[in-house]
Amino acid sequence: MWPDKPIDFVILPDDADGLHYGLFENNQLVSVISLFIKAEQAQFRKFATDSAYQGKGYGTQLLNFLIKEAKYLGIKELICDARVTAIGFYEQFGMETGSEVFQKSGKDYVKMRLKI
């Protein structure tokens, strides 16, 4: 997700409170996502697929799994900060844009949500 940044850049203060998932291909970690739950709402963050594996459906598989997992956990709404370049990807899962464009670390984002 941030290959040009040091590992400390992606470490969050609340990482210990999240649920962290990974998708492996031949024992190689290729895609990751983290889920942070607050009551019946959860935010997924740190969603990334190794650039060598992008475009092969790994991210789609992992997000589909996460949505099913959120339903199982009783989550009613799933949210994320989506890069503007990924809006179309998230819309394929039924997510809707819920904010104006804002910037984080020099990238354009919008808030997106999915009612479960």
C-alpha distance (Angstrom), angle and dihedral (degrees) to the residues before:
residue distance angle dihedral
M1 . . .
W2 3.79 . .
P3 3.83 104.1 .
D4 3.79 92.7 162.2
K5 3.83 93.9 54.6
P6 3.82 129.8 80.0
I7 3.83 117.4 -103.9
D8 3.82 90.6 -106.2
F9 3.82 88.0 66.3
V10 3.82 91.6 70.3
I11 3.80 97.8 41.2
L12 3.80 111.0 106.0
P13 3.82 126.7 -160.4
D14 3.82 90.8 -122.8
D15 3.83 97.3 46.4
A16 3.81 91.1 114.7
D17 3.82 88.9 60.2
G18 3.82 94.5 54.2
L19 3.77 133.4 87.5
H20 3.79 109.9 -124.5
Y21 3.80 123.9 -156.2
G22 3.77 132.6 -174.1
L23 3.78 135.8 -172.4
F24 3.78 117.0 -143.2
E25 3.79 130.9 -160.2
N26 3.83 114.8 -166.6
N27 3.82 90.6 -16.8
Q28 3.83 90.9 -52.4
L29 3.82 118.4 121.0
V30 3.81 104.7 -127.0
S31 3.81 106.0 162.4
V32 3.81 135.7 23.8
I33 3.80 138.6 -173.6
S34 3.81 134.3 173.6
L35 3.81 127.9 -150.6
F36 3.81 124.0 -153.3
I37 3.81 114.2 -168.3
K38 3.80 126.8 -155.7
A39 3.81 110.5 175.5
E40 3.82 107.8 -62.1
Q41 3.80 94.7 -14.7
A42 3.78 126.0 76.1
Q43 3.76 134.0 -176.0
F44 3.75 123.1 -150.0
R45 3.77 117.2 -149.0
K46 3.76 139.9 165.7
F47 3.80 92.2 42.5
A48 3.79 108.5 167.0
T49 3.77 142.1 145.3
D50 3.79 124.0 -153.8
S51 3.81 106.9 -99.6
A52 3.83 90.8 -123.6
Y53 3.82 88.9 61.2
Q54 3.81 101.4 39.7
G55 3.78 118.5 122.4
K56 3.81 92.9 29.1
G57 3.81 98.4 97.8
Y58 3.81 99.2 -101.6
G59 3.80 94.3 120.5
T60 3.80 90.1 47.3
Q61 3.80 91.0 51.9
L62 3.79 92.2 48.6
L63 3.81 95.1 47.2
N64 3.82 91.0 47.4
F65 3.80 88.0 52.5
L66 3.81 91.5 48.4
I67 3.82 92.7 51.1
K68 3.83 90.3 51.7
E69 3.80 90.1 46.6
A70 3.82 90.7 50.3
K71 3.82 90.1 52.8
Y72 3.81 89.7 49.7
L73 3.82 90.2 50.8
G74 3.83 91.6 52.1
I75 3.80 96.3 -108.7
K76 3.81 112.2 161.1
E77 3.80 98.3 -172.5
L78 3.78 131.6 29.0
I79 3.80 119.0 -161.9
C80 3.80 137.7 -178.5
D81 3.77 142.7 170.9
A82 3.80 101.0 -116.6
R83 3.75 126.4 -163.1
V84 3.79 108.4 -117.1
T85 3.80 88.6 -121.7
A86 3.84 89.2 61.0
I87 3.83 99.7 48.9
G88 3.82 92.0 104.2
F89 3.80 91.1 51.5
Y90 3.81 92.4 54.1
E91 3.81 93.0 43.7
Q92 3.82 87.5 62.7
F93 3.83 86.5 67.9
G94 3.81 93.2 50.2
M95 3.79 95.4 -99.3
E96 3.79 118.1 150.3
T97 3.79 130.7 -150.9
G98 3.79 111.9 -109.1
S99 3.81 106.2 177.5
E100 3.75 147.6 33.2
V101 3.78 118.7 -91.9
F102 3.80 114.8 -77.5
Q103 3.78 133.0 175.0
K104 3.79 132.7 -117.7
S105 3.79 121.5 176.0
G106 3.80 91.1 -14.9
K107 3.83 95.7 -53.0
D108 3.82 127.4 111.8
Y109 3.82 115.8 -118.9
V110 3.79 141.3 174.0
K111 3.77 129.8 -163.4
M112 3.80 113.1 -112.1
R113 3.78 131.5 -171.6
L114 3.76 141.5 -167.9
K115 3.80 123.5 -159.8
I116 3.78 108.2 -143.2
